[in-house]
Amino acid sequence: MSSAPRCGLLLLVLLCGCRVEFLSPGASASNAGSDAGVSGEVWVYTSMYRNVIDALEPTLKAQMPGVTIHWFQAGSEKVTAKLEAELAAGGTPCDVLITSDPFLYQRFKKEKRWLRYVSPNGVRTPSRYVDPDGNFAAIRLSTMVLVHRTQAQAPPKFELLNQAEFKGDVALGDPLTSGTAFTWAVSMEKSLGEQWFASLRANEARVAGGNAAVLQKVEGSEAKVGVLLLENALAAKRKGSPIEILWPDDGAVVIPGYAGILGSTQHAEAARALIDTLLSPEAQSVIAELGDMHSVDPRVSPPGKLGVTLEELVKRSAPWDEAMLERGLSDGQRVKSAFSKAFAQ
């Protein structure tokens, strides 16, 4: 085959996949993602669980032995607060940000804070979880689902949480304090309208704080049904928790755990190598197995032996795209206000 038809075929494949791939300067398809020769250091601010970080260390050392990685690990809210304070003071040592606050990534995109890079190791990632302009991409997927006590009745979809048969028996996270609950609330408001929050309040749904508080209320029989992160539910079930997981018919809410490289980085090569490594099958397997999250690589087994593959997750979840990111960014405060007003009555 001549070079012209080969190039045309490649272009067709890219267009049909609706993907734009960015390689690091000077990289080629044959050597991109080979990071063994990279050296330097990189600071990572992340909300990834500490046990996952520890388990990733052997893979990181094997694939990028010349890079020293420094971690600041905390909840997404604390990570954001630290980063914002440092940026306000004139600069941050952070090179790579990995949190579960998708709307922050969209805001930083508008503020032109990202160094654009899409790893060649992420070519299998569903396009909805990759910024179309190459500013950031998911390396893990958290999912909000329904849980209920074993033997207890549960609604088949989020929309029915306001039905009389579940009056006083529903536990929700607080969007004002929990980032994952906020993302869920934005998705619900988009599909059902803000008046749905008032109907939940009228049905005496209980706002429990974060995911741990929701789980506690369901386990303690204070509520029969809860909206909970899949990863928390899977971890609880391994410990013998009397709960069952229910995939809502109106779509689970996937929260992409994005990774992005700050444009202010002085260690771009090491930062790109880190993204490459985190998207490798070895690292993705660790994230799925120990983090109880879905990998963005369809070759990796789903968490908790659920049998819900990445392809099925995409089909069984609420739509996620840049419009959703924009909604959370521009209308987020209104959604919080509507939720707060409904539950203050």
ABEGO torsion letter per residue (X at the ends): XBAAAAAAAAAAAAAAAGBBBBBBBGBBAAABGBAAABBEBBBBBBABBAAAAAAAAAAAAAABAABBBBBBBBBAAAAAAAAAAAAAAGEBABABBBBABAAAAAAAAAAGABBBBBBAAAAABBAAABBAAGABBBABBBBBBBBBBBGBBBBABAAAAABAAABGABBBBBAAABAAAAAAAAAAAAAAEAAAAAAAAAAGBBBAEBAAAAAAAAAAGABABBBBBAAAAAAAAAAGBBBBBBBBAAEBBBBBBBBBBBAABABAAAAAAAAAAAABAAAAAAAAAAAGBBBABAABBBBGGAGBBAAAAAAABBBBBAAAAAAAAAAAAAAAAAAAAAAAX
